[in-house]
Amino acid sequence: MKISIVSLCLLLSIMLTFGGCAKPPVRNYPRPGSSIKATRPQPGVPAKTAADAPKPARRADTLPPAPERMPPPSYDKPLASIGTQPKADTAAGESYLLAATAPLADQARRQLANGDLDNAQTTAERAVRIDPNNADLWHLMGRIQLARKNFSQAEQLARKSNLLAKGDADLQARNWRLIAESLRGRDNPGAEGAMNKAHELESR
């Protein structure tokens, strides 16, 4: 009886020893999130968007047709040549210049008659700037310079007036008288010849 109890105890101890060393079976469970592979953008590489996706090529038959060129308009009337103006426009321009310069010329003559030579010259210069092709205004400028005893300038202004006074014998005669007086003021012997030209023009 004692042997059987000892044997039973020995058997139990052996079983307990092997039972404690035995390990439970290990099961391989999948890790959470291991089935989804997350792609992280690499540094320095821009992320692709929907705008970066390749666009389908546009077919040539869908392009709008090119606009047709319109022919230039035709002119029934020939264009005027360069440097010419219609007579109506020229007459209107002359009337405008005359209306603008006549009051200034009258004012300069009154100032000259009153001995106000500085203002007379200023007023006459304003008129000449408005109408530089007016021969009578250049003659007026010459008379003002003669009164100021600027004989050389008076002669030059009178000759300038003669260049513009084509066909106006009366104004040309007055210019030659002005030239003669300017030459006489400088004791120039050409004053007599200039006065003779003035007489010839006045006798026509």
C-alpha positions in Angstrom: 0.0 0.0 0.0 2.8 2.3 0.8 4.5 1.5 -2.5 1.5 2.3 -4.5 1.1 5.6 -2.8 4.7 6.5 -3.4 4.5 5.4 -7.0 1.3 7.5 -7.5 3.0 10.6 -6.0 6.0 10.1 -8.3 3.8 9.8 -11.3 1.9 13.0 -10.4 5.1 14.9 -9.9 6.4 13.8 -13.3 3.2 14.9 -15.0 3.2 18.2 -13.3 6.8 18.8 -14.4 6.1 18.1 -18.1 2.8 20.0 -17.9 4.5 23.2 -16.8 7.1 23.0 -19.5 4.6 22.5 -22.2 3.7 25.8 -24.2 0.4 26.6 -25.7 0.2 26.7 -29.5 1.0 30.2 -30.9 -1.5 31.5 -33.5 -0.4 34.0 -36.1 -3.1 36.8 -36.0 -2.8 39.6 -38.6 -1.7 43.0 -37.2 -4.2 45.7 -37.3 -3.9 47.9 -40.4 -1.3 45.6 -42.0 -3.6 44.9 -45.0 -3.8 48.6 -46.0 -0.6 50.0 -47.3 -0.4 53.7 -46.7 1.7 55.7 -49.2 3.4 58.7 -47.8 4.6 61.5 -50.1 8.3 61.7 -50.5 9.9 65.0 -49.5 10.5 67.3 -52.5 8.0 65.6 -54.8 4.7 67.4 -55.2 1.6 65.4 -54.7 -0.4 64.6 -57.8 -3.9 66.2 -58.1 -6.8 65.7 -60.5 -5.5 68.7 -62.5 -2.3 66.8 -63.2 -4.1 63.9 -64.8 -3.5 63.7 -68.6 -6.3 65.4 -70.6 -7.7 63.7 -73.6 -6.5 65.2 -76.9 -8.9 67.5 -78.6 -10.1 66.3 -82.0 -9.3 68.5 -85.0 -12.8 68.4 -86.2 -14.1 70.1 -83.0 -12.0 73.3 -83.6 -14.0 76.5 -84.5 -13.6 77.6 -88.1 -11.1 80.5 -88.9 -12.8 83.9 -89.4 -13.1 85.1 -93.0 -11.2 88.2 -93.9 -13.3 91.1 -95.1 -12.1 93.0 -98.2 -11.1 96.7 -97.6 -13.9 99.2 -98.3 -13.8 100.9 -101.7 -13.7 104.7 -102.0 -15.7 106.3 -104.7 -13.9 109.7 -104.5 -10.1 110.0 -105.1 -8.0 111.2 -102.2 -6.5 114.6 -102.3 -2.8 114.8 -102.9 -0.5 115.6 -100.0 0.0 119.3 -99.3 -3.3 120.4 -100.9 -6.5 121.4 -99.1 -10.0 122.1 -100.4 -10.7 125.7 -101.2 -13.5 125.9 -98.7 -11.2 124.8 -95.9 -8.5 127.2 -96.9 -10.9 130.2 -97.0 -12.3 129.2 -93.6 -8.8 129.0 -92.2 -7.9 132.4 -93.6 -11.0 133.9 -92.1 -10.2 132.5 -88.7 -6.6 133.8 -88.8 -7.8 137.2 -89.9 -10.4 137.4 -87.1 -7.7 136.3 -84.5 -4.9 138.6 -85.7 -6.8 141.8 -86.7 -7.5 143.0 -83.2 -3.9 142.3 -82.1 -2.5 144.2 -85.1 -4.8 147.2 -84.4 -3.7 147.2 -80.8 0.0 147.0 -81.8 -0.4 150.0 -84.2 -2.1 152.1 -81.4 0.7 151.2 -79.0 3.3 152.1 -81.7 1.6 155.5 -82.3 1.6 156.2 -78.5 5.3 155.3 -78.2 4.7 152.2 -76.2 7.3 150.2 -78.1 7.8 147.3 -75.7 4.1 146.4 -75.6 3.7 147.1 -79.3 6.5 144.5 -80.0 4.9 142.0 -77.6 1.5 142.4 -79.2 2.8 142.1 -82.8 4.8 139.0 -81.9 1.6 137.4 -80.5 -0.1 138.1 -83.8 2.8 136.7 -85.9 2.8 133.4 -83.8 -0.9 133.0 -84.8 -0.4 133.7 -88.5 3.3 133.5 -89.5 2.4 133.8 -93.2 0.8 137.2 -92.9 3.1 139.7 -94.8 1.4 142.7 -93.2 2.2 141.6 -89.7 5.9 141.2 -90.6 5.9 144.8 -92.0 4.4 145.9 -88.8 7.1 144.2 -86.9 9.7 146.0 -89.1 8.1 149.4 -88.4 8.3 148.7 -84.6 12.0 147.8 -84.9 12.7 150.9 -87.0 11.1 153.0 -84.2 13.4 151.3 -81.7 16.3 152.2 -84.1 17.1 148.5 -84.6 17.8 149.3 -88.3 19.3 145.9 -89.3 16.3 144.0 -87.8 13.9 146.4 -89.4 15.5 145.7 -92.8 15.3 141.9 -92.4 11.7 142.0 -91.3 10.8 144.2 -94.3 12.5 141.7 -96.7 10.7 138.9 -95.0 7.4 140.7 -95.6 8.3 141.1 -99.3 8.8 137.4 -99.7 5.3 136.8 -98.5 3.7 139.8 -100.2 3.7 138.3 -103.8 1.3 140.2 -106.0 0.7 143.0 -103.4 2.5 146.0 -105.0 1.3 148.4 -102.3 2.7 146.4 -99.4 5.9 145.7 -101.4 6.3 149.5 -101.9 5.9 150.1 -98.2 8.5 147.5 -97.5 11.0 149.1 -99.8 10.4 152.4 -98.1 11.1 150.7 -94.8 14.3 149.1 -96.2 15.4 152.5 -97.5 14.9 154.2 -94.1 16.7 151.3 -92.4 19.7 151.7 -94.7 19.7 155.4 -94.3 19.8 155.0 -90.5 23.1 153.1 -91.0 24.4 155.6 -93.6 24.2 152.9 -96.2 24.4 154.2 -99.9 21.9 151.5 -100.9 19.1 153.5 -99.4 18.6 155.5 -102.6 18.2 152.4 -104.7 15.7 151.0 -102.3 13.6 154.2 -102.4 13.6 154.0 -106.3 12.1 150.5 -106.1 9.4 151.9 -103.8 8.6 154.6 -106.4 8.4 152.1 -109.2 6.0 150.0 -107.4 3.8 152.9 -106.4 3.6 154.1 -110.0 2.0 150.9 -111.3 
